[in-house]
Amino acid sequence: MDQNFLQHFLYPSTLFASKEPYVIKTILGSCIAVCFYDPVLRIGGMNHYMLPNWNGNDLLSPKYGNVAIEKLTEKMLMLGSKKENLTAKVFGGGDLLSPDKSSMHIGERNIRVAEMMLTEYKIPIIASSTGGTKGRKILFDSRTGEVRHKFLNRSER
């Protein structure tokens, strides 16, 4: 992973894609990051969503998985990608709350939204690290599509 590239930290409820090479970084718990890569144009992008589905009540935002995946797809197409060239890597969706607390299974629901939408969009998931009880730190090289991820203990989050 080329550390000389520009770097972008991706906050929750946002997405980022660029024709310029970037190392895109984020930290995940129950949230999901979907990384799109176009090996033909050698460009990529990532989203970071917190909740599975927008229900139409709040502001339309990439805070929601169904919106974040649609918007990242649109952004990649605007940058010149063809949908049939895109591949996806999916990370996050951990259940970080204590077993005695109700988490409403947000992580699981977030994972399911990513899998269902990417199947519907016919964008193959070529790698993933989802679920479990730990957070993750993600570094995505938008020029190569390489992702490095590290599991985080409670003290590192």
Phi and psi in degrees as GROMACS dihedral restraints (atoms count N, CA, C in turn):
[ dihedral_restraints ]
;  ai    aj    ak    al  type     phi  dphi    fc
    3     4     5     6     1   -81.9    20    10
    4     5     6     7     1   108.0    20    10
    6     7     8     9     1   -75.6    20    10
    7     8     9    10     1    -6.0    20    10
    9    10    11    12     1   -80.6    20    10
   10    11    12    13     1   -11.9    20    10
   12    13    14    15     1   -66.5    20    10
   13    14    15    16     1   159.9    20    10
   15    16    17    18     1   -60.5    20    10
   16    17    18    19     1   151.6    20    10
   18    19    20    21     1  -120.9    20    10
   19    20    21    22     1   146.0    20    10
   21    22    23    24     1  -137.1    20    10
   22    23    24    25     1   124.3    20    10
   24    25    26    27     1   -90.7    20    10
   25    26    27    28     1   125.2    20    10
   27    28    29    30     1   -96.3    20    10
   28    29    30    31     1   113.7    20    10
   30    31    32    33     1   -81.9    20    10
   31    32    33    34     1   159.4    20    10
   33    34    35    36     1   -56.6    20    10
   34    35    36    37     1   146.3    20    10
   36    37    38    39     1    73.2    20    10
   37    38    39    40     1    22.0    20    10
   39    40    41    42     1  -131.0    20    10
   40    41    42    43     1   171.1    20    10
   42    43    44    45     1  -145.0    20    10
   43    44    45    46     1   161.0    20    10
   45    46    47    48     1  -152.3    20    10
   46    47    48    49     1   134.3    20    10
   48    49    50    51     1  -150.4    20    10
   49    50    51    52     1   146.6    20    10
   51    52    53    54     1  -154.6    20    10
   52    53    54    55     1   152.0    20    10
   54    55    56    57     1   -75.5    20    10
   55    56    57    58     1   -23.3    20    10
   57    58    59    60     1   -77.8    20    10
   58    59    60    61     1   147.2    20    10
   60    61    62    63     1   -71.6    20    10
   61    62    63    64     1   131.1    20    10
   63    64    65    66     1  -134.5    20    10
   64    65    66    67     1   153.3    20    10
   66    67    68    69     1  -101.5    20    10
   67    68    69    70     1   114.3    20    10
   69    70    71    72     1   -99.9    20    10
   70    71    72    73     1   127.7    20    10
   72    73    74    75     1  -119.3    20    10
   73    74    75    76     1   147.9    20    10
   75    76    77    78     1  -158.7    20    10
   76    77    78    79     1   165.9    20    10
   78    79    80    81     1  -121.3    20    10
   79    80    81    82     1   132.2    20    10
   81    82    83    84     1  -124.1    20    10
   82    83    84    85     1   146.3    20    10
   84    85    86    87     1  -120.2    20    10
   85    86    87    88     1  -103.2    20    10
   87    88    89    90     1   -80.9    20    10
   88    89    90    91     1   -12.5    20    10
   90    91    92    93     1   -67.1    20    10
   91    92    93    94     1   164.8    20    10
   93    94    95    96     1  -121.3    20    10
   94    95    96    97     1   141.7    20    10
   96    97    98    99     1  -117.5    20    10
   97    98    99   100     1   126.1    20    10
   99   100   101   102     1  -107.6    20    10
  100   101   102   103     1   124.1    20    10
  102   103   104   105     1  -103.7    20    10
  103   104   105   106     1   123.4    20    10
  105   106   107   108     1  -102.6    20    10
  106   107   108   109     1   140.3    20    10
  108   109   110   111     1  -136.2    20    10
  109   110   111   112     1   136.1    20    10
  111   112   113   114     1  -111.7    20    10
  112   113   114   115     1   104.3    20    10
  114   115   116   117     1   -70.6    20    10
  115   116   117   118     1   -16.7    20    10
  117   118   119   120     1   -76.5    20    10
  118   119   120   121     1   -50.7    20    10
  120   121   122   123     1   -87.7    20    10
  121   122   123   124     1   -11.3    20    10
  123   124   125   126     1    56.1    20    10
  124   125   126   127     1    51.5    20    10
  126   127   128   129     1  -131.4    20    10
  127   128   129   130     1   159.1    20    10
  129   130   131   132     1  -151.9    20    10
  130   131   132   133     1   171.7    20    10
  132   133   134   135     1  -157.2    20    10
  133   134   135   136     1   165.3    20    10
  135   136   137   138     1  -144.2    20    10
  136   137   138   139     1   146.7    20    10
  138   139   140   141     1  -118.0    20    10
  139   140   141   142     1   168.0    20    10
  141   142   143   144     1  -144.7    20    10
  142   143   144   145     1   101.3    20    10
  144   145   146   147     1  -112.7    20    10
  145   146   147   148     1   154.8    20    10
  147   148   149   150     1  -103.5    20    10
  148   149   150   151     1   -34.3    20    10
  150   151   152   153     1  -128.9    20    10
  151   152   153   154     1   153.8    20    10
  153   154   155   156     1   -67.3    20    10
  154   155   156   157     1   -56.7    20    10
  156   157   158   159     1  -132.0    20    10
  157   158   159   160     1   137.3    20    10
  159   160   161   162     1   -78.0    20    10
  160   161   162   163     1   129.1    20    10
  162   163   164   165     1  -100.4    20    10
  163   164   165   166     1     4.1    20    10
  165   166   167   168     1    92.4    20    10
  166   167   168   169     1    -8.6    20    10
  168   169   170   171     1   -86.0    20    10
  169   170   171   172     1   -48.1    20    10
  171   172   173   174     1   -83.2    20    10
  172   173   174   175     1  -176.8    20    10
  174   175   176   177     1   -64.3    20    10
  175   176   177   178     1   135.8    20    10
  177   178   179   180     1   -63.0    20    10
  178   179   180   181     1   118.2    20    10
  180   181   182   183     1  -151.3    20    10
  181   182   183   184     1   149.9    20    10
  183   184   185   186     1   -71.0    20    10
  184   185   186   187     1    12.1    20    10
  186   187   188   189     1   -64.4    20    10
  187   188   189   190     1   -24.2    20    10
  189   190   191   192     1  -104.3    20    10
  190   191   192   193     1   137.9    20    10
  192   193   194   195     1   -57.2    20    10
  193   194   195   196     1   -45.9    20    10
  195   196   197   198     1   -63.8    20    10
  196   197   198   199     1   -32.5    20    10
  198   199   200   201     1   -77.7    20    10
  199   200   201   202     1   -44.7    20    10
  201   202   203   204     1   -61.9    20    10
  202   203   204   205     1   -40.7    20    10
  204   205   206   207     1   -70.8    20    10
  205   206   207   208     1   -41.9    20    10
  207   208   209   210     1   -62.2    20    10
  208   209   210   211     1   -45.0    20    10
  210   211   212   213     1   -68.3    20    10
  211   212   213   214     1   -37.3    20    10
  213   214   215   216     1   -68.1    20    10
  214   215   216   217     1   -38.3    20    10
  216   217   218   219     1   -60.4    20    10
  217   218   219   220     1   -47.3    20    10
  219   220   221   222     1   -59.4    20    10
  220   221   222   223     1   -43.4    20    10
  222   223   224   225     1   -62.6    20    10
  223   224   225   226     1   -43.8    20    10
  225   226   227   228     1   -63.5    20    10
  226   227   228   229     1   -39.8    20    10
  228   229   230   231     1   -66.5    20    10
  229   230   231   232     1   -37.9    20    10
  231   232   233   234     1   -63.9    20    10
  232   233   234   235     1   -29.9    20    10
  234   235   236   237     1   -81.5    20    10
  235   236   237   238     1    -0.6    20    10
  237   238   239   240     1   108.6    20    10
  238   239   240   241     1    -3.5    20    10
  240   241   242   243     1   -69.6    20    10
  241   242   243   244     1   154.6    20    10
  243   244   245   246     1  -105.2    20    10
  244   245   246   247     1   138.2    20    10
  246   247   248   249     1   -54.7    20    10
  247   248   249   250     1   -36.7    20    10
  249   250   251   252     1   -69.4    20    10
  250   251   252   253     1   -12.8    20    10
  252   253   254   255     1   -92.0    20    10
  253   254   255   256     1   -12.8    20    10
  255   256   257   258     1   -77.4    20    10
  256   257   258   259     1   142.0    20    10
  258   259   260   261     1  -124.4    20    10
  259   260   261   262     1   158.6    20    10
  261   262   263   264     1  -127.4    20    10
  262   263   264   265     1   147.9    20    10
  264   265   266   267     1  -128.0    20    10
  265   266   267   268     1   135.3    20    10
  267   268   269   270     1  -122.6    20    10
  268   269   270   271     1   132.7    20    10
  270   271   272   273     1  -136.5    20    10
  271   272   273   274     1   151.1    20    10
  273   274   275   276     1   105.3    20    10
  274   275   276   277     1  -152.1    20    10
  276   277   278   279     1    76.7    20    10
  277   278   279   280     1    25.2    20    10
  279   280   281   282     1   -73.9    20    10
  280   281   282   283     1   157.5    20    10
  282   283   284   285     1  -106.3    20    10
  283   284   285   286     1    96.4    20    10
  285   286   287   288     1   -96.6    20    10
  286   287   288   289     1    -3.7    20    10
  288   289   290   291     1   -82.8    20    10
  289   290   291   292     1   155.4    20    10
  291   292   293   294     1   -62.0    20    10
  292   293   294   295     1   148.9    20    10
  294   295   296   297     1   -57.2    20    10
  295   296   297   298     1   -25.3    20    10
  297   298   299   300     1   -83.3    20    10
  298   299   300   301     1    -5.1    20    10
  300   301   302   303     1  -103.2    20    10
  301   302   303   304     1   144.6    20    10
  303   304   305   306     1   -81.8    20    10
  304   305   306   307     1   120.7    20    10
  306   307   308   309     1  -104.4    20    10
  307   308   309   310     1    -3.2    20    10
  309   310   311   312     1    56.7    20    10
  310   311   312   313     1    16.2    20    10
  312   313   314   315     1    54.9    20    10
  313   314   315   316     1    40.2    20    10
  315   316   317   318     1   -58.0    20    10
  316   317   318   319     1   -45.2    20    10
  318   319   320   321     1   -57.0    20    10
  319   320   321   322     1   -49.4    20    10
  321   322   323   324     1   -60.0    20    10
  322   323   324   325     1   -44.1    20    10
  324   325   326   327     1   -65.6    20    10
  325   326   327   328     1   -37.4    20    10
  327   328   329   330     1   -63.4    20    10
  328   329   330   331     1   -42.2    20    10
  330   331   332   333     1   -61.8    20    10
  331   332   333   334     1   -45.8    20    10
  333   334   335   336     1   -59.5    20    10
  334   335   336   337     1   -41.5    20    10
  336   337   338   339     1   -61.0    20    10
  337   338   339   340     1   -45.3    20    10
  339   340   341   342     1   -60.1    20    10
  340   341   342   343     1   -48.2    20    10
  342   343   344   345     1   -62.9    20    10
  343   344   345   346     1   -44.1    20    10
  345   346   347   348     1   -66.2    20    10
  346   347   348   349     1   -45.9    20    10
  348   349   350   351     1   -67.6    20    10
  349   350   351   352     1   -41.7    20    10
  351   352   353   354     1   -66.8    20    10
  352   353   354   355     1   -34.5    20    10
  354   355   356   357     1   -64.1    20    10
  355   356   357   358     1   -46.1    20    10
  357   358   359   360     1   -61.3    20    10
  358   359   360   361     1   -40.6    20    10
  360   361   362   363     1   -79.6    20    10
  361   362   363   364     1    -5.7    20    10
  363   364   365   366     1    60.3    20    10
  364   365   366   367     1    38.1    20    10
  366   367   368   369     1  -106.1    20    10
  367   368   369   370     1   112.6    20    10
  369   370   371   372     1   -69.7    20    10
  370   371   372   373     1   138.8    20    10
  372   373   374   375     1   -88.3    20    10
  373   374   375   376     1   111.5    20    10
  375   376   377   378     1   -97.5    20    10
  376   377   378   379     1    -9.7    20    10
  378   379   380   381     1  -161.4    20    10
  379   380   381   382     1   150.2    20    10
  381   382   383   384     1  -159.4    20    10
  382   383   384   385     1   154.9    20    10
  384   385   386   387     1  -144.2    20    10
  385   386   387   388     1    99.3    20    10
  387   388   389   390     1  -131.9    20    10
  388   389   390   391     1   161.1    20    10
  390   391   392   393     1    79.1    20    10
  391   392   393   394     1  -160.4    20    10
  393   394   395   396     1    82.0    20    10
  394   395   396   397     1  -166.0    20    10
  396   397   398   399     1  -123.3    20    10
  397   398   399   400     1    13.2    20    10
  399   400   401   402     1  -118.7    20    10
  400   401   402   403     1   154.7    20    10
  402   403   404   405     1   -77.8    20    10
  403   404   405   406     1   173.8    20    10
  405   406   407   408     1  -139.9    20    10
  406   407   408   409     1   142.4    20    10
  408   409   410   411     1  -105.7    20    10
  409   410   411   412     1   129.1    20    10
  411   412   413   414     1  -117.2    20    10
  412   413   414   415     1   133.6    20    10
  414   415   416   417     1  -125.0    20    10
  415   416   417   418     1   119.4    20    10
  417   418   419   420     1  -116.2    20    10
  418   419   420   421     1   121.4    20    10
  420   421   422   423     1   -89.2    20    10
  421   422   423   424     1   107.2    20    10
  423   424   425   426     1   -71.1    20    10
  424   425   426   427     1   -15.2    20    10
  426   427   428   429     1   -82.5    20    10
  427   428   429   430     1   -34.2    20    10
  429   430   431   432     1  -110.4    20    10
  430   431   432   433     1   -16.8    20    10
  432   433   434   435     1    82.7    20    10
  433   434   435   436     1     0.3    20    10
  435   436   437   438     1   -70.5    20    10
  436   437   438   439     1   137.9    20    10
  438   439   440   441     1  -123.8    20    10
  439   440   441   442     1   132.5    20    10
  441   442   443   444     1  -112.0    20    10
  442   443   444   445     1   134.9    20    10
  444   445   446   447     1  -138.4    20    10
  445   446   447   448     1   149.8    20    10
  447   448   449   450     1  -132.2    20    10
  448   449   450   451     1   134.3    20    10
  450   451   452   453     1   -74.6    20    10
  451   452   453   454     1   142.7    20    10
  453   454   455   456     1  -114.4    20    10
  454   455   456   457     1   137.8    20    10
  456   457   458   459     1   -84.6    20    10
  457   458   459   460     1   167.0    20    10
  459   460   461   462     1   -51.2    20    10
  460   461   462   463     1   -41.2    20    10
  462   463   464   465     1   -69.0    20    10
  463   464   465   466     1   -19.4    20    10
  465   466   467   468     1   -91.5    20    10
  466   467   468   469     1   -10.0    20    10
